Amino acid sequence: MALFDSADGQRWKEALALYDEALQRVADRKKDPSKLQALDKWFYSAKALLGAKEAKGAEVDKAYVCKVAEWKLSRGTFRPGLLQKVQSNSEQAVKKAFAAASESIEEDPAKALKALDAALAGVGPATASAVLCRAFPNKVAFMSDEAMLGCGLFSKASEIKYDLKTFARFNEIVQQKALELGAPWTGDAVAKALWATRTLQRDAAAPKPAVMKVPATKVSSSTGVRKTIAKTSKK
């Protein structure tokens, strides 16, 4: 049974516990693994943005949005020039957009995403979900290929779309699963567990590089030249 089809809280807890291992696998493929690890630690320990009640009165500044975008690009697919677009936004524009998103979050999470998507350069639905999911984990889950495949919204990567309509469908699915699992589960925690599971499954299924066999050699006592030892067949 696929993880998403299960209502077993212990199984989900074990899946979420795999996150660090999955992140390490992704980090190990990077030029500087420590960069992703540091960004991820920061992202999930941003105390000022944990919990909807606290976030209601919090202000998200430009530096925060830029660092979230950097985390997203480091953990997922890097897109040249995207971070520079995010950095081009003014401090005032970022604060105004987040305030508008906060006002809409209870009524309609997709509308909250749209407030960021429409107002900020380089901030599409996925990045907007990353900005909001730490502030409102019960309302917004971070969009990723792995989570959307894991929840069954798409059956293959080539079908995946990143738009507001897709976010609304994805978010509804994972938030509903969180309600099914019960507290302390949130939609974003469900998405995180799905990301971890799918990442490790993909890594396990990836073809391993072929190991080249080096023929045995020996140095001739008479000439000093190293020669390949010919194999003799068994009969």
C-alpha positions, 0 to 999 in steps of 0.5 A, a space after each residue: 500500500 502506498 504511503 498516502 493510502 495509509 491512515 496508520 499514524 505510526 507509518 506516517 511518523 516513520 516516513 517523516 523521520 526519513 526526512 534527514 536521510 532524504 535531505 542528505 542524499 540530495 545534499 550529497 549530490 551538490 557541490 557544497 552539501 553543507 549549504 543545503 543542510 544549513 539552509 534547511 536547518 534555518 528553514 525549519 527552525 524559523 521560530 518567528 514564523 511557526 504557528 498561524 497565531 504568531 504569524 498573524 502579527 509577524 512581518 516577512 521581510 525581503 531577506 526572508 523571502 530571498 533566503 526561502 527562495 534560495 532554500 527552494 532552489 537548493 533542495 529542488 531544481 536550480 533555475 538560473 536567474 530566478 533568485 536574482 528576480 526575487 532579490 529585485 523586489 523592494 522591501 516595501 513590496 514584500 511586506 505589502 504582499 505578505 500582509 495581503 496574503 495574511 489577510 486572505 489565508 483563512 478565507 482562501 489559501 490559494 488567494 493568499 498565494 496569488 497575493 505573493 505571485 501577482 506582486 513579487 518578481 520571481 515568486 511563483 506558486 511554489 515559492 509562494 507556498 514555501 514562504 507561507 507554509 512556515 507561517 501557516 502550516 495548517 493552511 499552506 503546504 509546500 508544493 514539490 514534484 515529490 509531494 504532488 506525485 506522492 499524494 497521487 495528484 499526478 501519476 508522472 513528472 511530465 504531467 506536473 504543473 505549477 499554477 494556482 489551480 494545481 496548488 488549490 487541488 494539492 493543498 486540499 488533498 494534503 490538508 485533508 490527509 492531515 485532518 485524517 491523521 489528527 494532531 499534530 499533523 499539518 498539511 505541510 508535514 504531510 507534504 514533507 513526509 511525502 517528499 522524503 519517501 519519494 526522494 528515497 524511492 527515486 534514489 533507490 531506483 536510480 541506476 548505479 554507475 557501472 564499475 570498470 574492471 581493471 585487468 590484473 597485471 604483473 611486472 616482467 622480471 626480465 624486462 621490467 615491463 608491466 603486462 596484463 595477465 591473460 585469463 585461462 578458461 576453466 574446462 
